Amino acid sequence: MLKNVNRTCKSPLFGYYYLLSVYGLGIVFFTLFRIITLVVFYNDPGYPHEYGVNLLKAFIMGLRFDTVISCYLLSFPILYIIVGSIAGIRKPVYYKIIHILISTLYVICFFACAADIPYFKYFFTRLNASALAWMDSFSFVFQMIVEEPIFICYLLGFVVISIAYLLIMRLMRKYFLQDPTFDSRKMAFRITLGILFVGLCLLGARGRTTIKSPIRVGTAYFSNNAFLNQLGLNPIFTFINSVAESSKYKEINLIDSDKAERIVEEQLENNDWQNPNIIRLKPNTNIVLVLMESMAAHKVGHFGEGQSLTPNLDSIIDNSLCYEKAYSAGIHTYNGIYSTLFSHPAILNQHSMKKTVIPNMCGLPQQLRSHGYSTMYFTTHDDQFDNVAGFLYANEFSSYP
């Protein structure tokens, strides 16, 4: 159908057909870059290749993230096409302008996808704001790219893919936008369809139907395979989010290292660390850690400050070691999870777990896993809230019911 460029779409809904075709074509090319990424990593013996059904899950997740980016790219073109449809604009030049804009935006995204492959290969993290750290040495970076044969291969691949994309887009423009037609009797239908497209675009850009949290980097994490967790991510998504994230956080002035060491040495000398309470677990003992928000000591009868509101906690305390000098790490859910499991303090004005580049922490989950334990996390709310699921999957939690 597209080979015969003399034929054009005579439907009054030509603009909407064009938008659907552009979306579908963009998804195909984003998926192509994901396949190339998979091939590059699959040929590397340093990474596990037993993917199974999880590989399909990663590509389905990739479809979701690619849809988010496509909806952002097409948000303005959708409004532009709707205005042209309602106003009955027939001049091809009007639609050629938006066609050029769409093509340019997608080619820029394809360049980011091509650059992401060697970046991911080297740093094992998708393209993010850290790539901008070398912008002050652009000539050095450019020289490094030119002198490295593998980088030239990726650059040539980008050029070939972009040319193929532009040629297909050219055919689509000639078929859908060359000779627009309208039927005034279908005006109400075109307006209704336009509203539907706007709604679908907003939903696609959000990435999730759950009210509590939109799609985020942690949504892509569904297993303990670090490669598959990141394979579903779109590099444009991670780059834009990390840039926005870095602009919010200011540089933190931590305490001088020498002073910190002196304080720790003084604390060790002033406390009896030679005979700490040691918990010796019997074989096959389960460890259950309960994190409760809005909990206070005066609500627990064990501390003798009033009527007991927690009889079950009291019974557990009577048969356990109880540490009374413990304090809350903060007022948010992520403070309790992050500090309790990984022993790091909460930092003001920073979300410890909602990061584009999820850090790999050494804490309680890692220690338990190293001693043969399986780790599970149960929650009463949306697992994407505070990026809990993504952060814990990346930090030694094997399952998330």
C-alpha positions as CSV (number, residue, x, y, z in Angstrom):
1,M,0.0,0.0,0.0
2,L,2.8,2.4,0.9
3,K,4.9,1.5,-2.1
4,N,2.5,3.3,-4.5
5,V,3.2,6.9,-3.5
6,N,0.6,8.2,-6.0
7,R,-2.2,6.8,-3.8
8,T,-3.3,8.8,-0.8
9,C,-5.6,8.2,2.1
10,K,-9.0,9.6,1.3
11,S,-10.5,9.1,4.7
12,P,-11.5,12.2,6.7
13,L,-9.7,10.6,9.6
14,F,-6.3,10.6,7.8
15,G,-4.6,12.6,10.6
16,Y,-5.5,10.0,13.3
17,Y,-4.4,7.1,11.0
18,Y,-1.1,9.0,10.5
19,L,-0.6,9.4,14.3
20,L,-1.3,5.7,14.9
21,S,1.2,4.8,12.2
22,V,3.8,7.1,13.6
23,Y,3.4,5.6,17.1
24,G,3.6,2.0,15.8
25,L,6.7,2.8,13.7
26,G,8.4,4.5,16.7
27,I,7.7,1.4,18.9
28,V,9.2,-0.9,16.2
29,F,12.4,1.2,16.0
30,F,12.7,1.5,19.8
31,T,12.4,-2.3,20.0
32,L,15.0,-2.7,17.3
33,F,17.5,-0.8,19.5
34,R,16.5,-3.0,22.5
35,I,17.2,-6.1,20.4
36,I,20.6,-4.8,19.5
37,T,21.3,-4.1,23.2
38,L,20.4,-7.7,24.0
39,V,22.6,-9.1,21.2
40,V,25.6,-7.0,22.4
41,F,25.2,-8.2,26.0
42,Y,24.4,-11.8,25.0
43,N,27.8,-12.1,23.2
44,D,29.6,-11.0,26.4
45,P,30.5,-14.0,28.5
46,G,30.6,-11.8,31.6
47,Y,26.7,-11.7,31.8
48,P,24.3,-14.5,32.5
49,H,22.4,-15.8,29.5
50,E,19.7,-17.9,31.2
51,Y,16.8,-15.5,30.7
52,G,13.8,-17.7,30.0
53,V,10.3,-16.2,30.2
54,N,11.8,-13.2,32.0
55,L,13.2,-12.0,28.7
56,L,9.7,-11.6,27.3
57,K,8.7,-9.7,30.5
58,A,11.6,-7.3,29.9
59,F,10.4,-6.6,26.3
60,I,6.8,-6.1,27.5
61,M,8.2,-3.7,30.1
62,G,10.1,-2.0,27.3
63,L,6.9,-1.6,25.3
64,R,5.5,0.4,28.3
65,F,8.5,2.7,28.6
66,D,8.7,3.2,24.8
67,T,5.0,4.1,24.9
68,V,5.6,6.7,27.6
69,I,8.3,8.4,25.5
70,S,6.3,8.2,22.3
71,C,3.3,9.8,24.0
72,Y,5.4,12.7,25.2
73,L,6.8,13.1,21.7
74,L,3.4,13.0,20.1
75,S,1.5,15.2,22.7
76,F,1.9,18.4,20.7
77,P,1.4,16.7,17.3
78,I,-1.8,15.2,18.5
79,L,-3.2,18.7,19.4
80,Y,-1.8,20.0,16.1
81,I,-3.6,17.4,14.1
82,I,-6.8,17.8,16.0
83,V,-6.8,21.6,15.3
84,G,-6.2,20.9,11.6
85,S,-9.0,18.3,11.6
86,I,-11.6,20.5,13.3
87,A,-10.7,23.6,11.3
88,G,-10.7,21.6,8.1
89,I,-7.2,22.7,7.0
90,R,-6.4,21.1,3.7
91,K,-3.0,22.6,2.8
92,P,-0.3,19.9,2.8
93,V,2.3,22.3,4.1
94,Y,0.4,22.6,7.4
95,Y,0.9,18.8,8.0
96,K,4.4,18.8,6.5
97,I,5.5,21.0,9.3
98,I,4.4,18.6,12.0
99,H,5.7,15.7,10.1
100,I,9.2,17.3,10.1
101,L,9.0,18.0,13.8
102,I,8.0,14.4,14.6
103,S,10.7,13.0,12.4
104,T,13.3,15.2,14.0
105,L,12.3,14.3,17.5
106,Y,12.4,10.6,16.9
107,V,15.8,10.8,15.2
108,I,17.2,12.6,18.2
109,C,15.8,9.8,20.4
110,F,17.3,7.2,18.1
111,F,20.7,8.9,18.6
112,A,20.3,8.6,22.3
113,C,19.4,5.0,22.0
114,A,22.5,4.3,19.9
115,A,24.7,6.2,22.3
116,D,23.1,4.3,25.2
117,I,24.3,0.9,24.0
118,P,28.1,1.5,24.5
119,Y,27.3,3.6,27.6
120,F,25.3,0.7,29.1
121,K,28.0,-1.8,28.1
122,Y,30.7,0.2,29.9
123,F,28.9,1.5,33.0
124,F,26.1,-1.1,33.2
125,T,23.5,1.6,33.7
126,R,21.3,3.2,31.1
127,L,22.0,6.7,29.7
128,N,21.6,9.3,32.4
129,A,22.8,12.8,33.5
130,S,26.3,11.5,34.3
131,A,27.0,11.5,30.6
132,L,26.9,15.3,30.8
133,A,29.9,15.3,33.1
134,W,32.2,15.4,30.1
135,M,30.5,18.2,28.3
136,D,33.3,20.6,29.4
137,S,35.8,18.3,27.6
138,F,33.7,17.8,24.4
139,S,36.7,17.9,22.1
140,F,38.4,15.1,24.1
141,V,35.2,13.0,24.1
142,F,34.7,13.5,20.4
143,Q,38.3,12.5,19.6
144,M,37.8,9.4,21.8
145,I,34.7,8.4,19.9
146,V,36.3,9.0,16.5
147,E,39.4,6.9,17.4
148,E,37.4,4.0,18.8
149,P,36.2,1.6,16.0
150,I,33.3,0.2,17.9
151,F,31.9,3.7,18.5
152,I,32.1,4.3,14.8
153,C,30.1,1.2,14.3
154,Y,27.3,2.4,16.6
155,L,27.4,5.8,14.9
156,L,27.0,4.2,11.4
157,G,24.3,2.0,12.8
158,F,22.4,5.0,13.9
159,V,22.8,6.7,10.5
160,V,21.5,3.6,8.7
161,I,18.5,3.2,11.1
162,S,17.7,6.9,10.9
163,I,17.7,6.9,7.1
164,A,15.4,3.8,7.0
165,Y,13.1,5.5,9.5
166,L,13.0,8.8,7.5
167,L,12.3,6.9,4.2
168,I,9.3,5.1,5.8
169,M,8.1,8.3,7.4
170,R,8.3,10.0,4.0
171,L,6.1,7.3,2.4
172,M,3.6,7.6,5.3
173,R,3.4,11.4,4.9
174,K,2.7,11.0,1.2
175,Y,0.0,8.4,1.8
176,F,-1.8,10.1,4.8
177,L,-1.0,13.8,4.5
178,Q,-0.5,14.6,0.8
179,D,-4.2,15.2,-0.1
180,P,-6.3,15.6,3.1
181,T,-10.0,15.3,2.8
182,F,-12.9,16.3,5.1
183,D,-16.5,15.4,5.6
184,S,-18.4,18.1,7.5
185,R,-21.0,15.5,8.5
186,K,-18.5,13.7,10.6
187,M,-17.3,16.8,12.6
188,A,-18.7,15.5,15.9
189,F,-17.1,12.2,15.4
190,R,-13.7,13.8,14.7
191,I,-14.0,15.9,17.8
192,T,-14.9,12.9,19.9
193,L,-12.0,10.9,18.4
194,G,-9.7,13.8,19.2
195,I,-10.7,13.9,22.8
196,L,-10.1,10.1,22.9
197,F,-6.6,10.5,21.5
198,V,-5.7,13.2,24.0
199,G,-6.9,10.9,26.9
200,L,-5.0,7.9,25.6
201,C,-1.9,10.1,25.2
202,L,-2.1,11.3,28.8
203,L,-2.6,7.8,30.0
204,G,0.3,6.5,27.9
205,A,2.6,9.3,29.1
206,R,1.8,8.4,32.8
207,G,2.5,4.8,32.1
208,R,0.2,3.3,34.8
209,T,-3.4,3.4,35.7
210,T,-2.7,3.3,39.4
211,I,-3.5,6.6,41.0
212,K,-0.8,6.5,43.7
213,S,2.3,6.5,41.4
214,P,3.0,6.9,37.7
215,I,5.6,4.8,35.9
216,R,9.1,5.2,37.2
217,V,12.5,3.5,36.8
218,G,11.7,1.0,39.6
219,T,8.7,-0.2,37.6
220,A,11.1,-2.0,35.2
221,Y,12.6,-4.0,38.1
222,F,10.8,-7.3,38.3
223,S,13.6,-9.9,39.1
224,N,17.0,-10.2,40.5
225,N,18.6,-10.2,37.1
226,A,20.2,-6.7,36.9
227,F,20.5,-6.8,33.1
228,L,16.8,-7.8,32.4
229,N,15.7,-5.2,34.9
230,Q,17.4,-2.5,32.9
231,L,16.7,-3.9,29.5
232,G,13.1,-2.7,29.6
233,L,14.1,0.9,30.3
234,N,14.1,3.5,27.6
235,P,17.4,5.5,27.7
236,I,15.5,8.8,26.9
237,F,13.3,8.1,30.0
238,T,16.3,7.5,32.3
239,F,18.2,10.5,30.9
240,I,15.4,13.0,31.3
241,N,14.5,11.8,34.7
242,S,18.1,11.8,36.0
243,V,18.6,15.4,34.6
244,A,15.5,16.5,36.4
245,E,16.6,14.6,39.5
246,S,20.1,16.2,39.6
247,S,18.6,19.7,39.3
248,K,16.7,19.2,42.5
249,Y,19.5,18.0,44.7
250,K,22.3,20.3,45.8
251,E,25.7,19.2,46.7
252,I,25.9,17.9,50.2
253,N,28.7,19.0,52.5
254,L,29.5,16.0,54.7
255,I,31.6,16.0,57.8
256,D,35.4,15.9,57.4
257,S,36.6,12.3,57.1
258,D,39.3,12.6,59.8
259,K,36.9,14.2,62.2
260,A,34.3,11.4,61.6
261,E,37.0,8.8,62.3
262,R,37.9,10.5,65.6
263,I,34.3,10.6,66.7
264,V,33.8,6.8,65.9
265,E,37.0,5.9,67.8
266,E,35.8,7.9,70.9
267,Q,32.4,6.2,70.7
268,L,34.0,2.8,70.6
269,E,36.2,3.6,73.6
270,N,33.4,5.0,75.7
271,N,31.1,2.0,75.2
272,D,31.4,-1.7,76.2
273,W,31.7,-3.2,72.7
274,Q,33.6,-6.2,74.0
275,N,30.5,-8.1,75.2
276,P,27.6,-7.1,73.0
277,N,24.3,-9.0,73.1
278,I,24.7,-11.6,70.4
279,I,21.7,-13.3,68.9
280,R,22.6,-16.9,68.0
281,L,20.0,-18.3,65.7
282,K,19.0,-21.9,65.5
283,P,19.1,-23.6,62.1
284,N,16.2,-22.8,59.8
285,T,15.1,-19.9,61.9
286,N,12.9,-17.3,60.1
287,I,13.7,-13.6,60.6
288,V,10.7,-11.4,60.5
289,L,11.2,-7.6,60.5
290,V,8.1,-5.5,61.0
291,L,8.2,-1.8,60.0
292,M,5.3,0.3,61.4
293,E,4.6,3.9,60.6
294,S,3.1,6.3,63.1
295,M,4.2,4.1,65.9
296,A,5.3,5.4,69.3
297,A,6.7,3.8,72.5
298,H,3.8,5.1,74.7
299,K,1.4,2.9,72.8
300,V,3.3,-0.2,73.8
301,G,2.5,-1.6,77.3
302,H,6.0,-3.0,77.8
303,F,7.3,0.5,78.4
304,G,4.7,1.1,81.2
305,E,3.5,4.5,79.9
306,G,-0.2,3.7,79.9
307,Q,-2.7,1.2,78.6
308,S,-1.3,-1.3,76.2
309,L,-2.6,-1.0,72.7
310,T,-0.3,-3.7,71.3
311,P,-0.7,-7.0,73.2
312,N,0.9,-9.0,70.4
313,L,4.0,-6.7,70.4
314,D,4.1,-7.0,74.2
315,S,4.2,-10.8,74.0
316,I,6.9,-10.7,71.4
317,I,9.0,-8.3,73.4
318,D,8.8,-10.5,76.5
319,N,10.4,-13.3,74.6
320,S,13.0,-11.2,72.7
321,L,15.9,-8.8,73.0
322,C,14.5,-5.3,73.2
323,Y,16.6,-2.3,72.4
324,E,15.0,0.8,73.8
325,K,17.6,3.3,72.5
326,A,16.3,3.3,69.0
327,Y,15.0,6.3,67.0
328,S,13.0,6.9,63.9
329,A,15.1,7.7,60.8
330,G,12.5,10.1,59.5
331,I,8.8,10.7,58.9
332,H,8.4,9.1,55.4
333,T,8.0,5.5,54.3
334,Y,11.3,5.4,52.4
335,N,13.1,6.7,55.5
336,G,12.1,3.7,57.6
337,I,12.8,1.1,54.8
338,Y,16.1,2.6,53.7
339,S,17.6,3.3,57.1
340,T,16.4,0.1,58.8
341,L,17.5,-2.3,56.1
342,F,20.8,-0.5,55.0
343,S,21.8,1.5,58.1
344,H,22.2,4.7,56.2
345,P,20.7,7.9,57.6
346,A,18.1,10.0,55.8
347,I,19.5,13.0,54.0
348,L,17.4,16.2,54.1
349,N,15.8,17.2,50.8
350,Q,16.8,13.9,49.1
351,H,14.6,10.8,48.4
352,S,16.9,7.9,49.3
353,M,15.1,5.3,47.1
354,K,13.6,7.2,44.3
355,K,16.6,7.5,42.1
356,T,17.0,6.9,38.3
357,V,20.3,5.1,38.9
358,I,19.4,2.7,41.7
359,P,22.5,2.1,43.9
360,N,23.5,-1.4,45.0
361,M,23.7,-1.3,48.8
362,C,25.4,-3.6,51.3
363,G,22.9,-4.1,54.2
364,L,20.7,-6.6,56.0
365,P,19.2,-8.2,52.8
366,Q,22.7,-8.7,51.3
367,Q,24.0,-10.2,54.6
368,L,21.0,-12.6,54.9
369,R,21.3,-13.7,51.3
370,S,25.0,-14.4,51.8
371,H,24.1,-16.8,54.6
372,G,21.6,-18.8,52.6
373,Y,18.4,-16.9,53.4
374,S,15.6,-16.1,51.0
375,T,14.4,-12.5,51.3
376,M,10.8,-11.4,50.8
377,Y,9.1,-8.0,51.3
378,F,5.4,-7.6,52.0
379,T,3.6,-4.3,51.7
380,T,0.0,-3.1,52.1
381,H,0.1,-0.5,49.3
382,D,1.2,0.0,45.7
383,D,4.7,-1.4,45.3
384,Q,5.7,1.5,43.1
385,F,5.1,4.1,45.8
386,D,8.5,5.6,46.8
387,N,10.1,3.2,44.2
388,V,10.0,0.5,46.9
389,A,9.8,-2.5,44.5
390,G,12.5,-1.3,42.1
391,F,14.9,-0.4,44.9
392,L,14.5,-3.7,46.8
393,Y,14.6,-5.9,43.7
394,A,18.0,-4.2,42.9
395,N,19.2,-4.9,46.5
396,E,18.9,-8.6,47.1
397,F,15.2,-9.1,47.6
398,S,14.3,-12.2,45.7
399,S,10.5,-11.8,45.6
400,Y,7.9,-9.1,46.2
401,P,4.4,-10.6,46.9
